[in-house]
Amino acid sequence: MQDLPHRYSVQAVAASAGEIRLGAPGLPPLASAAPREFDGPGDRWSPETLLVAAVADCFVLSFRAVARASKLEWSSLECDAEGVLERVEGKLRFTAVSLRARLDVPAGTDAERARRLLEKAERSCLISNSLLAQVHLEATLREV
């Protein structure tokens, strides 16, 4: 890891109507729009889906690092994430994010150890740690 602080730059470009083009140095552009719940088309990534995706992505990347450091063998991790947006004290905000993680491990793996490492990954996710919303992990392990 590089020394802190890290800085991440993103540019959003939009006209008075239509999609927003998101860009960052060295990355392909991404089209964004309001979600269907806010009268958008519902066929593009939105700030809401991007935020929930960031939590799921960060959890998976954190698990990779935790599992590697702990020498845990695994073959696949699927993570479904759901964010809850509510009005709190007159402001819209995410109040919770639920992660449903399914981890495939070799037969004979210590399931309790694997579960502890999933929980450690959830606690160490920098995106989750940056949010006011509570993040809840529901993990399932499958021996393959």
C-alpha positions as CSV (number, residue, x, y, z in Angstrom):
1,M,0.0,0.0,0.0
2,Q,1.2,3.5,-0.8
3,D,1.6,6.1,2.0
4,L,-1.5,7.9,3.1
5,P,-3.3,10.1,2.4
6,H,-4.6,8.7,-0.9
7,R,-6.6,11.0,-3.2
8,Y,-9.2,9.8,-5.8
9,S,-10.4,12.2,-8.5
10,V,-13.7,11.7,-10.4
11,Q,-15.3,14.1,-12.8
12,A,-19.1,14.2,-13.5
13,V,-20.3,15.9,-16.7
14,A,-24.0,16.5,-17.5
15,A,-26.3,18.6,-19.6
16,S,-29.6,19.9,-18.3
17,A,-31.2,16.5,-19.1
18,G,-30.1,13.0,-19.8
19,E,-27.3,10.8,-18.4
20,I,-24.3,11.9,-16.5
21,R,-20.8,10.8,-17.7
22,L,-18.5,9.8,-14.9
23,G,-14.8,9.6,-15.5
24,A,-11.6,9.2,-13.6
25,P,-8.0,9.2,-14.8
26,G,-7.1,5.9,-16.5
27,L,-10.6,4.4,-16.2
28,P,-13.3,3.9,-18.9
29,P,-16.2,6.4,-18.7
30,L,-19.4,5.3,-16.9
31,A,-22.9,6.5,-17.6
32,S,-25.1,7.4,-14.7
33,A,-28.7,8.5,-14.2
34,A,-31.2,8.9,-11.5
35,P,-32.8,5.6,-10.4
36,R,-36.4,4.7,-11.2
37,E,-37.3,5.6,-7.6
38,F,-36.4,9.2,-8.4
39,D,-38.1,9.2,-11.8
40,G,-35.0,8.2,-13.7
41,P,-34.9,5.7,-16.5
42,G,-33.7,2.9,-14.2
43,D,-31.4,1.4,-16.8
44,R,-28.1,2.9,-15.7
45,W,-25.9,3.0,-12.6
46,S,-27.1,5.7,-10.2
47,P,-25.4,7.3,-7.3
48,E,-27.5,5.0,-5.1
49,T,-26.5,1.8,-6.8
50,L,-22.9,3.0,-7.1
51,L,-22.7,3.5,-3.3
52,V,-24.1,0.1,-2.5
53,A,-21.8,-1.5,-5.1
54,A,-18.9,0.3,-3.5
55,V,-19.7,-1.4,-0.2
56,A,-20.0,-4.8,-1.8
57,D,-16.8,-4.4,-3.9
58,C,-14.9,-3.1,-0.9
59,F,-16.0,-6.1,1.2
60,V,-14.9,-8.6,-1.4
61,L,-11.5,-6.8,-1.8
62,S,-11.1,-6.7,2.0
63,F,-11.9,-10.4,2.2
64,R,-9.3,-11.2,-0.4
65,A,-6.6,-9.3,1.6
66,V,-7.7,-10.9,5.0
67,A,-7.9,-14.4,3.5
68,R,-4.5,-14.0,1.9
69,A,-2.9,-12.8,5.1
70,S,-4.5,-15.6,7.0
71,K,-3.7,-18.2,4.4
72,L,-7.3,-19.3,4.0
73,E,-8.0,-21.3,0.9
74,W,-11.3,-20.4,-0.9
75,S,-12.5,-20.6,-4.5
76,S,-15.4,-18.2,-4.8
77,L,-17.2,-15.4,-3.0
78,E,-20.5,-14.0,-4.0
79,C,-21.9,-10.9,-2.3
80,D,-25.4,-9.5,-2.7
81,A,-25.8,-6.1,-1.2
82,E,-29.0,-4.1,-0.5
83,G,-29.0,-0.5,0.8
84,V,-32.0,1.1,2.5
85,L,-32.6,4.7,1.8
86,E,-34.9,6.6,4.2
87,R,-35.8,10.1,5.4
88,V,-34.1,10.8,8.7
89,E,-34.5,14.1,10.4
90,G,-35.7,15.7,7.2
91,K,-32.8,14.3,5.1
92,L,-32.5,11.4,2.7
93,R,-29.8,9.0,3.7
94,F,-28.8,5.4,3.6
95,T,-29.7,3.9,7.0
96,A,-28.5,0.3,6.4
97,V,-26.6,-1.9,4.0
98,S,-27.1,-5.6,4.2
99,L,-24.4,-7.9,2.7
100,R,-25.3,-11.5,1.9
101,A,-22.0,-13.3,1.3
102,R,-21.6,-16.9,0.1
103,L,-18.1,-18.3,0.4
104,D,-17.0,-21.5,-1.3
105,V,-14.2,-23.2,0.6
106,P,-12.5,-26.6,0.2
107,A,-14.0,-29.6,2.1
108,G,-12.6,-29.8,5.6
109,T,-12.2,-26.0,6.0
110,D,-12.6,-24.7,9.5
111,A,-16.0,-23.0,9.0
112,E,-15.8,-20.9,12.2
113,R,-12.4,-19.5,11.2
114,A,-13.7,-18.7,7.7
115,R,-16.7,-16.9,9.2
116,R,-14.5,-14.9,11.5
117,L,-12.4,-13.8,8.5
118,L,-15.6,-12.8,6.6
119,E,-16.6,-10.7,9.7
120,K,-13.1,-9.2,9.9
121,A,-13.3,-8.2,6.2
122,E,-16.6,-6.5,6.9
123,R,-15.2,-4.6,9.8
124,S,-12.1,-3.5,7.9
125,C,-13.9,-2.3,4.7
126,L,-13.0,1.4,4.4
127,I,-16.1,2.2,2.4
128,S,-18.4,0.8,5.1
129,N,-16.3,2.5,7.8
130,S,-16.8,5.8,5.9
131,L,-20.7,5.6,6.0
132,L,-23.2,6.6,8.6
133,A,-25.4,3.6,7.6
134,Q,-25.0,0.4,9.6
135,V,-23.6,-2.4,7.5
136,H,-24.8,-5.9,8.3
137,L,-23.2,-9.1,7.0
138,E,-25.0,-12.4,6.5
139,A,-22.5,-15.0,5.5
140,T,-23.0,-18.5,4.1
141,L,-20.2,-21.0,3.6
142,R,-20.4,-23.9,1.1
143,E,-17.9,-26.7,1.0
144,V,-17.1,-27.6,-2.6
